[in-house]
Amino acid sequence: MSRLRRPYLHDRYIFVTVNLLKARKRLQEGDYECLARSIQKIRAAHRFALTAWVFLPDHWHAIIYPPFPLSISRVIKAIKVSSMIAINRRREEAGELWQSRFFDHALRTVKDYMDTIEYLHLNPVRRGLVQRPADWKWSSYHEYAGMEG
């Protein structure tokens, strides 16, 4: 089976979904902290914009803007490797953590962008994790709602 080739995506807002391998145990509070630190570290190294995000027990979403010549593939690979190492160390485990592929969607309009942010922030509610987006600590909802100090 041939692998789908991803176009070289940069200089646009891209909605991404990264899924946990089904064989791995779900992410928990300490894992979210490791993932957040990994994303901060990779952002500092590669200088891409992260405009919205949410971490869930079995996947995470983000809207990322990789400036040329940086590609979305390079950004996601760096985040996946860094977070896998950190989470495996915390859990005292080894091996792959994330599915090898990730899903992406280039956002084309302001409406698409805004709808995607709403989708992201409502994800924990739809999953039955909380009653309101404000109740989920691991998302950018608080930044958008002006709740972070």
Long-range contacts (C-beta under 8 A, 24 or more apart in sequence): 6-72, 6-73, 6-104, 8-71, 8-73, 9-66, 9-71, 9-72, 9-73, 9-104, 9-106, 10-66, 10-67, 10-68, 10-69, 10-70, 10-71, 10-72, 11-65, 11-66, 11-67, 11-68, 12-65, 12-106, 12-107, 13-51, 13-63, 13-64, 13-65, 13-106, 13-107, 13-113, 14-63, 14-64, 14-65, 14-66, 14-72, 14-104, 14-105, 14-106, 14-107, 15-61, 15-62, 15-63, 15-104, 15-105, 15-106, 15-107, 15-116, 16-61, 16-62, 16-63, 16-64, 16-72, 16-76, 16-102, 16-103, 16-104, 16-105, 17-59, 17-60, 17-61, 17-102, 17-103, 17-104, 18-59, 18-60, 18-61, 18-76, 18-79, 18-80, 18-98, 18-99, 18-102, 19-58, 19-59, 19-98, 19-99, 19-102, 19-103, 20-57, 20-58, 20-59, 20-97, 20-98, 20-99, 21-96, 21-97, 21-98, 21-99, 24-95, 24-97, 25-91, 26-57, 26-58, 27-55, 27-56, 27-57, 27-58, 27-87, 28-57, 30-90, 31-87, 31-90, 31-91, 32-137, 32-138, 34-83, 34-86, 34-87, 34-90, 35-60, 35-83, 35-86, 35-87, 36-138, 37-86, 38-79, 38-82, 38-83, 38-86, 39-79, 39-83, 41-82, 42-75, 42-78, 42-79, 42-82, 45-78, 46-70, 46-74, 46-75, 46-78, 48-75, 51-117, 51-140, 52-116, 52-117, 52-120, 52-121, 52-140, 52-144, 53-120, 53-139, 53-140, 54-120, 54-121, 54-123, 54-124, 54-136, 54-138, 54-139, 54-140, 54-141, 55-138, 55-139, 56-123, 56-124, 56-127, 56-129, 56-138, 57-129, 61-119, 61-120, 61-123, 62-120, 63-107, 63-113, 63-116, 63-117, 63-120, 72-104, 76-102, 117-144
